[in-house]
Amino acid sequence: MLDDEVLTPDQLLYEVNNLMDSREYEEAYSLVLKCLSDSQFQIPNVYSVLSRLCLNIADIYSRADKEKYEFYINTGYRFAKTGCSLNENHPGCVKYVALFFERKLWLKGTKRWIEKSFDLKQQLLKSLSFDQNDPIILHKIGLWCFEVTGWTWVQKKFAYALFKEPPRSSYQEVTQNT
């Protein structure tokens, strides 16, 4: 199917899924961007798929090109937020907001991650509320617990300076969420 033959959002999503199955992420990304200028495609399902594509493309560049990696992380986050602005309870968009938020925090460093640790956990838990068995979100919650549990003395002191009651976790909680 050529991109000018795409008539409906369902047809677009079908074509994009085929391209993603073939790992042709950038071609799928370009196709969705072309269609996005038409208002019928400006729906949460399309923004969710576009976010997923950005995440896949970012993963490709994660070690090879930091600028492209950051571009796709920030762009994917904006697409996921746009989808949430259309439907704040769209499971796909909520999931990708959480995943991109976590990656954006790591781009800013450990200090920023600690500052936003409660917000990150809330985003992850909101996503988990839509699918209690989502392995990616369960893994990210487990990583959050592991990170908080493993904070150094200095990181804990920094967290206490920021919060009356800083985030806490345990290795037992890590194993429950991975």
MOZIWO-V980188 format. One record per residue. RES is the residue in three letters. PHI is phi in radians with two decimals (* if undefined). Layout:
RES,PHI
RES,PHI
This chain:
MET,*
LEU,-1.47
ASP,-1.07
ASP,-1.37
GLU,-1.55
VAL,-1.20
LEU,-1.90
THR,-2.29
PRO,-1.03
ASP,-1.10
GLN,-1.14
LEU,-1.07
LEU,-1.09
TYR,-1.09
GLU,-1.11
VAL,-1.12
ASN,-1.07
ASN,-1.09
LEU,-1.14
MET,-1.17
ASP,-1.05
SER,-1.56
ARG,1.07
GLU,-1.71
TYR,-1.15
GLU,-1.20
GLU,-1.15
ALA,-1.12
TYR,-1.05
SER,-1.08
LEU,-1.08
VAL,-1.14
LEU,-1.04
LYS,-1.09
CYS,-1.29
LEU,-1.12
SER,-1.20
ASP,-1.59
SER,-1.06
GLN,-1.15
PHE,-1.67
GLN,-1.53
ILE,-2.25
PRO,-0.97
ASN,-1.04
VAL,-1.22
TYR,-1.13
SER,-1.12
VAL,-1.14
LEU,-1.11
SER,-1.10
ARG,-1.06
LEU,-1.08
CYS,-1.05
LEU,-1.14
ASN,-1.10
ILE,-1.20
ALA,-1.02
ASP,-1.06
ILE,-1.10
TYR,-1.62
SER,-0.98
ARG,-1.89
ALA,-1.59
ASP,-2.64
LYS,-1.07
GLU,-1.12
LYS,-1.17
TYR,-1.01
GLU,-1.09
PHE,-1.02
TYR,-1.25
ILE,-1.14
ASN,-1.17
THR,-1.17
GLY,-1.07
TYR,-1.08
ARG,-1.10
PHE,-1.12
ALA,-1.11
LYS,-1.13
THR,-1.09
GLY,-1.06
CYS,-1.18
SER,-1.20
LEU,-1.46
ASN,-2.69
GLU,-1.15
ASN,-1.98
HIS,-1.34
PRO,-0.96
GLY,-1.15
CYS,-1.15
VAL,-1.07
LYS,-1.06
TYR,-1.28
VAL,-1.04
ALA,-1.10
LEU,-1.15
PHE,-1.25
PHE,-1.03
GLU,-1.08
ARG,-1.18
LYS,-1.08
LEU,-1.12
TRP,-1.16
LEU,-1.11
LYS,-1.49
GLY,1.83
THR,-1.10
LYS,-1.01
ARG,-1.15
TRP,-1.07
ILE,-1.11
GLU,-1.02
LYS,-1.85
SER,-1.07
PHE,-1.13
ASP,-1.06
LEU,-1.10
LYS,-1.08
GLN,-1.07
GLN,-1.08
LEU,-1.13
LEU,-1.17
LYS,-1.09
SER,-1.12
LEU,-1.11
SER,-1.11
PHE,-1.49
ASP,-2.62
GLN,-1.10
ASN,-1.95
ASP,-1.14
PRO,-1.13
ILE,-1.20
ILE,-1.20
LEU,-1.03
HIS,-1.10
LYS,-1.14
ILE,-1.15
GLY,-1.06
LEU,-1.12
TRP,-1.04
CYS,-1.06
PHE,-1.09
GLU,-1.09
VAL,-1.13
THR,-1.10
GLY,-1.58
TRP,-0.99
THR,-1.26
TRP,-1.00
VAL,-1.11
GLN,-1.12
LYS,-1.13
LYS,-1.09
PHE,-1.08
ALA,-1.11
TYR,-1.14
ALA,-1.22
LEU,-1.47
PHE,-2.14
LYS,-1.10
GLU,-2.25
PRO,-1.22
PRO,-1.05
ARG,-2.39
SER,-2.79
SER,-2.53
TYR,-1.18
GLN,-1.10
GLU,-1.14
VAL,-1.05
THR,-1.18
GLN,-1.29
ASN,-2.00
THR,-2.11
